[in-house]
């Protein structure tokens, strides 16, 4: 899929600026793009959506704070270069693009295109990739004079995924409402008071982020730049990742993919689970095998997926949200916007597909389709303590994203095999939001208020005869 996309990109010349400035969000964002530190403790926001009321959302202008943006390190699965250059002018902002290329031919094609458009201050970086690897992670490191903004969106760097659209073909001179929505985690970290470069980042969040960048072979200057900022406020958060490759030994075996998620849950003291409810919104669900979902349930409990056993009713406590055929057809963007939402009929009709876990996905903003990857967890620990947490990132509910591992005939664990590069953040629900519950009560969905604006209707309906959206059938 990625190779075909890059081949399509190669058929056109890149230009350093768009044909027409995008004016859709300029007025709303004008007052919010200053260089001030707005999110010192971190926040989760919905992406802004044109012609929809503003709530807990954020526009790409508000994310970038372009007037004071010195350096932008950007990674994405898909790119709209002209749109990016309009939002972050390469004449003013140095940029590093972390972009996937499975072959030398694709890599050289991208390098040549950028050279032909004579765009200054843009450096390309290609992380290690095999023929089957997908560079799916989405991450922004935005360096300002006063702070570093770390951004982990579910959106690619595409206009439509940030709530913007083209002209409405049904109404000349007007703009079509937004068609896709996503979610963004961001946190603003101040410069170190002593002005020094620390030897290493002091929190596990920072160390995990650094390990991910090192695995992607991101340049020393970028990694050194991170050590100029104070990561103290990330102490209550977890940066989780999937490092593409086969991991049989060393720390990566336990610190990435599903084992990495489990380790993060333990570090945040969200393990020792008695009861756990999971709600996962995903824009791609692959084969959705019950065996894989059970391992994901264990990892979300802080347990090692291969050496632990899930409760018998785990599938009744795990819901995966995905749109029906009718939801996509009747959405604002219709069929043309369904290509980023992927499931095929062969996988759905396989006997291993976890149909009993599937729920309908309907946005709380009517007409929008979701490109979100969001896992909502709530439950009780063995000592009775209630908890809740949110994962936001690039990982869909697939083995390609989280990795696969099995027990060999010898009784030993196989290597952890991960296809994709992915990254995300786990954000716990504050303790004060968990007060006043009845003894033994699992926190309800409204416990997430103030932490994340849940973008889909809950509880989702069971499919029970409804037809899922099959993108290949169109």
C-alpha positions in Angstrom: 0.0 0.0 0.0 2.8 2.4 1.0 4.8 1.7 -2.2 1.8 2.2 -4.4 1.0 5.5 -2.7 4.6 6.8 -3.1 4.5 5.7 -6.7 1.4 7.8 -7.2 3.1 10.8 -5.6 6.0 10.4 -8.0 3.7 11.1 -10.9 3.5 14.8 -10.1 6.0 17.5 -9.4 6.2 18.9 -5.9 5.8 22.6 -5.4 6.9 24.6 -2.3 3.6 26.4 -1.9 -0.1 25.6 -2.6 -2.1 26.9 -5.5 -4.4 28.7 -3.1 -4.0 29.6 0.6 -6.2 27.7 2.9 -8.2 30.3 4.8 -10.6 27.9 6.6 -9.1 28.1 10.0 -7.2 31.4 9.9 -9.7 33.4 11.9 -10.3 30.7 14.6 -6.6 30.0 15.0 -5.3 33.6 14.9 -5.5 34.1 18.6 -4.2 30.7 19.6 -0.9 30.3 17.6 1.3 32.3 19.9 4.4 30.8 21.3 3.1 30.5 24.9 3.2 27.2 26.8 -0.4 26.2 26.6 -0.3 22.5 27.6 2.4 22.1 30.3 0.8 18.9 31.7 -0.4 17.5 28.4 -3.8 17.3 26.7 -5.8 15.3 24.3 -7.8 17.2 21.7 -10.1 16.4 18.8 -9.0 17.7 15.4 -10.9 20.8 14.3 -13.6 20.2 11.7 -14.8 22.8 9.3 -18.5 23.8 9.7 -18.7 22.0 13.1 -19.0 23.8 16.4 -15.7 24.2 18.3 -15.4 22.1 21.5 -12.3 20.4 22.9 -10.7 20.6 19.4 -7.5 21.9 17.9 -6.5 23.1 14.4 -3.2 22.4 12.7 -2.3 26.1 13.0 -2.8 25.9 16.8 -0.7 22.7 16.9 2.2 24.1 15.0 2.4 27.7 16.5 4.1 28.6 13.2 5.0 32.2 14.0 7.6 31.1 16.5 8.4 27.6 15.2 12.1 27.2 14.7 12.5 23.5 13.9 9.8 20.9 13.1 10.6 17.2 13.1 7.6 15.5 11.4 6.7 11.9 10.7 3.7 10.5 9.0 2.4 7.7 6.8 0.9 10.0 4.2 2.0 13.5 3.2 0.5 16.5 1.4 3.7 18.5 0.8 2.1 21.7 -0.5 -0.3 21.9 2.4 2.5 21.3 4.9 4.6 24.1 3.3 1.7 26.5 3.6 1.2 25.7 7.3 4.9 25.7 8.1 6.9 27.9 5.7 10.2 26.2 4.9 11.7 29.7 4.3 11.2 30.3 8.0 11.2 26.9 9.7 13.8 24.2 9.4 12.1 20.8 8.9 13.1 17.2 9.2 10.7 14.7 7.5 10.8 11.1 8.7 9.3 9.3 5.8 8.9 5.6 4.8 10.5 4.1 1.7 10.8 0.4 1.2 13.2 0.4 -1.7 16.1 2.5 -2.9 14.2 3.4 -6.0 11.4 4.9 -4.0 13.8 6.7 -1.7 15.7 8.2 -4.7 12.5 9.3 -6.3 11.4 11.2 -3.2 14.9 12.8 -2.9 14.8 13.8 -6.5 11.3 15.4 -6.2 12.3 17.5 -3.3 15.5 18.6 -5.0 13.6 19.6 -8.1 11.3 22.0 -6.2 14.3 23.8 -4.7 12.7 23.9 -1.2 15.1 25.1 1.4 15.5 23.9 5.0 13.8 20.5 4.5 15.8 17.4 5.3 14.5 13.9 4.6 15.2 11.0 6.9 14.4 7.4 6.1 14.1 4.9 9.0 15.2 1.3 8.6 12.6 -0.6 6.6 12.3 -4.1 5.1 10.2 -4.8 2.0 7.1 -5.4 4.1 7.6 -2.6 6.6 5.1 0.2 7.0 6.2 3.6 8.4 2.9 4.3 10.1 4.0 6.3 13.1 2.8 9.9 13.5 4.9 12.2 15.6 5.8 15.9 15.7 8.7 17.4 17.7 8.2 21.2 17.5 11.1 23.3 18.8 10.3 26.9 19.9 12.6 29.3 21.7 10.6 28.9 24.9 9.5 25.2 24.7 9.4 21.9 23.0 6.0 20.7 21.9 5.6 17.0 21.5 2.6 16.0 19.4 1.3 12.5 18.8 -1.7 12.6 16.4 -3.8 9.9 14.9 -3.8 12.0 11.7 -1.5 11.9 8.8 -0.1 15.1 7.4 -3.0 15.5 5.0 -5.4 18.4 4.7 -8.5 16.3 4.9 -7.4 14.5 8.1 -7.1 17.8 9.9 -10.7 18.9 9.2 -10.1 20.9 6.1 -11.7 20.2 2.7 -11.8 21.5 -0.9 -14.6 23.3 -2.6 -18.1 21.8 -2.4 -19.0 20.6 -5.9 -22.6 21.1 -5.1 -22.3 24.8 -4.3 -19.9 27.0 -6.2 -17.9 29.3 -4.1 -18.6 27.6 -0.7 -16.7 25.0 1.2 -17.7 21.4 1.9 -17.9 20.5 5.6 -15.2 18.4 7.1 -15.3 14.7 6.3 -12.7 13.1 8.6 -11.8 13.5 12.2 -8.8 12.5 14.3 -7.3 12.9 17.8 -4.2 14.7 19.0 -2.1 14.3 22.2 0.3 17.2 22.9 2.4 18.5 25.7 4.6 21.6 26.0 7.9 21.2 27.8 9.9 24.2 29.0 13.7 24.6 28.5 15.8 23.4 31.3 16.3 26.2 33.9 20.1 25.6 34.0 20.3 26.0 30.2 22.4 22.8 30.0 22.0 19.7 27.9 21.2 16.7 30.2 23.1 13.5 29.8 19.9 11.6 29.5 16.1 12.2 29.8 15.0 11.8 33.3 11.6 10.2 32.8 10.6 6.8 31.3 8.4 8.7 28.9 11.5 10.6 27.6 13.7 7.5 27.6 11.1 5.6 25.6 10.8 8.4 23.1 14.6 8.6 22.8 14.8 4.8 22.3 12.2 5.1 19.5 14.1 7.9 17.7 17.4 5.9 18.1 15.7 2.9 16.6 14.6 5.0 13.7 18.2 6.3 13.4 17.1 9.9 13.7 20.0 12.3 13.7 22.1 13.2 16.8 21.2 16.9 16.6 17.5 16.1 17.0 18.1 13.8 19.9 20.5 16.2 21.6 17.9 18.9 21.1 15.4 17.0 23.2 17.9 17.0 26.2 17.7 20.8 26.4 14.1 20.6 27.7 12.6 19.6 31.1 10.6 16.3 30.8 9.5 16.3 34.5 5.8 16.7 33.6 5.8 13.6 31.5 6.4 11.5 34.6 2.7 10.5 34.9 2.5 9.6 31.2 3.8 6.7 29.0 5.2 6.9 25.5 4.6 3.5 23.9 5.9 2.4 20.5 6.2 -0.4 18.0 9.7 -0.8 16.5 9.5 -2.6 13.2 11.6 -5.8 13.1 12.1 -9.2 14.7 13.1 -8.9 18.4 14.4 -12.1 20.0 16.8 -10.7 22.6 17.6 -7.4 24.3 15.4 -4.7 25.8 13.3 -4.2 22.7 11.8 -7.7 23.2 10.1 -6.4 26.3 9.8 -2.7 25.7 8.0 -2.4 22.3 4.7 -3.7 20.8 2.3 -5.5 23.1 5.0 -6.3 25.7 5.9 -2.6 25.7 2.3 -1.6 26.4 2.2 -4.1 29.3 5.4 -2.6 30.7 4.0 0.9 30.4 0.8 -0.1 32.3 3.0 -1.6 35.1 5.2 1.5 35.3 2.1 3.7 35.7 0.8 1.4 38.5 -2.3 0.5 36.5 -1.8 -3.2 36.7 -2.9 -5.8 39.3 -6.3 -5.7 37.5 -9.4 -7.4 38.9 -11.8 -6.1 36.3 -11.1 -4.3 33.0 -13.3 -2.9 30.3 -11.8 -1.9 26.9 -13.2 0.2 24.1 -11.0 0.5 21.0 -11.8 2.8 18.1 -9.8 1.8 15.0 -9.7 2.8 11.4 -8.2 -0.5 10.3 -8.9 -3.8 12.0 -7.1 -6.4 9.8 -8.0 -10.0 10.7 -9.2 -9.1 14.2 -8.5 -12.6 15.5 -9.7 -13.5 19.0 -6.3 -14.9 19.9 -4.7 -11.5 19.2 -7.4 -9.5 21.0 -7.0 -11.7 24.1 -3.2 -10.9 24.1 -4.1 -7.2 23.7 -6.5 -7.5 26.7 -3.7 -9.1 28.8 -1.2 -6.4 27.8 -3.7 -3.7 28.8 -3.9 -5.4 32.1 -0.2 -5.1 32.5 0.4 -8.8 32.0 2.8 -10.6 29.7 0.6 -11.7 26.7 2.2 -15.1 26.3 2.7 -16.2 30.0 -0.7 -15.1 31.4 -4.3 -16.2 31.0 -7.2 -13.8 30.5 -10.5 -14.2 32.4 -13.1 -16.4 30.6 -15.4 -13.4 29.9 -12.6 -11.1 28.4 -14.4 -10.9 25.0 -17.5 -9.6 26.7 -15.4 -6.8 28.1 -13.6 -5.8 24.9 -15.4 -3.7 22.2 -13.9 -2.7 18.9 -15.6 0.2 17.1 -15.8 0.2 13.3 -18.3 1.9 10.9 -21.0 0.0 9.0 -21.4 0.2 5.3 -24.4 2.5 5.7 -22.5 4.8 8.1 -19.8 5.4 5.4 -22.3 5.7 2.5 -24.4 8.3 4.4 -21.4 10.3 5.8 -20.6 13.8 4.6 -17.7 12.6 2.4 -19.4 9.4 1.3 -17.6 6.5 -0.4 -14.7 8.6 -1.6 -13.6 9.1 2.0 -13.9 5.5 3.0 -10.5 4.5 1.6 -8.7 5.2 4.9 -11.0 2.9 6.8 -10.0 -0.7 6.0 -11.5 -4.1 6.4 -12.0 -6.8 3.8 -14.8 -9.3 3.5 -12.4 -12.3 3.5 -11.1 -11.4 6.9 -14.6 -10.6 8.2 -15.9 -14.0 7.0 -13.0 -16.0 8.5 -13.9 -18.3 11.4 -11.2 -16.6 13.6 -12.7 -13.1 13.2 -13.9 -11.7 16.6 -17.4 -10.7 15.5 -18.7 -10.7 19.0 -16.4 -7.9 19.9 -17.4 -5.6 17.0 -19.5 -2.5 17.6 -20.8 0.2 15.3 -18.8 3.4 15.2 -20.8 6.6 14.9 -19.1 10.0 15.5 -20.7 12.4 18.0 -20.2 15.0 15.2 -22.8 13.8 12.8 -21.5 13.0 9.3 -17.8 12.7 10.1 -15.9 9.5 9.5 -13.2 8.5 12.0 -9.5 7.9 11.4 -8.9 7.7 15.2 -6.9 5.0 17.0 -8.0 5.3 20.6 -8.1 2.7 23.4 -10.2 3.6 26.5 -9.6 1.5 29.5 -11.4 1.5 32.9 -11.7 -1.0 35.7 -10.8 -2.0 39.2 -7.5 -3.2 40.7 -7.3 -6.2 43.0 -7.2 -3.9 46.0 -10.4 -2.2 44.9 -8.8 0.9 43.5 -10.7 2.3 40.4 -8.7 3.4 37.4 -9.0 4.6 33.8 -6.6 5.5 31.1 -6.5 6.4 27.4 -4.2 5.4 24.6 -4.0 7.8 21.6 -1.6 7.1 18.8 -1.0 5.6 15.4 -1.6 1.9 16.3 -4.7 0.3 14.9 -6.1 -2.8 16.5 -3.9 -5.1 14.3 -1.0 -7.5 14.7 0.9 -5.5 12.1 0.8 -2.5 14.6 1.3 -4.3 17.9 3.3 -7.4 16.9 2.8 -11.1 17.0 4.5 -13.7 19.2 3.8 -17.4 20.0 5.0 -20.3 22.0 7.2 -22.6 20.0 7.0 -26.5 20.1 10.1 -26.3 22.3 8.1 -24.4 24.9 10.1 -21.2 24.4 8.7 -17.9 23.3 9.2 -17.0 19.6 10.7 -13.7 18.6 8.4 -10.7 18.7 7.7 -9.8 15.1 6.4 -6.3 14.3 5.6 -5.1 10.8 4.9 -1.4 11.4 6.6 1.6 13.0 4.0 3.0 15.5 3.9 5.3 18.5 1.4 6.5 21.0 0.8 7.9 24.5 -1.0 6.4 27.5 -2.7 9.1 29.7 -4.2 8.1 33.0 -7.5 9.5 34.3 -6.7 11.7 37.3 -7.5 10.2 40.7 -10.0 13.0 41.6 -12.2 11.9 38.6 -12.6 8.4 40.2 -14.2 9.5 43.5 -17.7 8.7 44.6 -18.1 5.4 42.9 -20.1 2.6 44.5 -18.0 -0.3 46.0 -16.7 -2.5 43.2 -18.3 -0.3 40.5 -16.3 -0.2 37.3 -15.9 3.5 36.3 -18.5 4.5 33.7 -17.6 6.1 30.4 -18.1 9.6 31.7 -15.0 9.2 33.8 -13.1 10.3 30.8 -14.6 13.8 30.8 -11.8 16.3 31.3 -9.2 13.8 30.0 -10.6 13.2 26.5 -13.7 14.1 24.6 -14.8 10.6 23.5 -15.5 11.1 19.8 -17.8 8.2 19.2 -21.2 7.2 20.5 -21.2 4.7 23.4 -22.3 2.1 23.9 -21.9 1.1 20.3 -24.5 -1.3 18.9 -23.6 -4.9 18.2 -23.5 -5.7 14.5 -26.0 -8.5 14.5 -26.7 -8.6 10.7 -25.3 -5.1 9.9 -22.8 -5.0 7.1 -19.3 -3.6 7.9 -17.6 -1.2 5.5 -15.5 -3.2 3.1 -13.3 -0.7 1.3 -12.1 -3.1 -1.4 -15.7 -3.8 -2.5 -16.2 -0.3 -3.8 
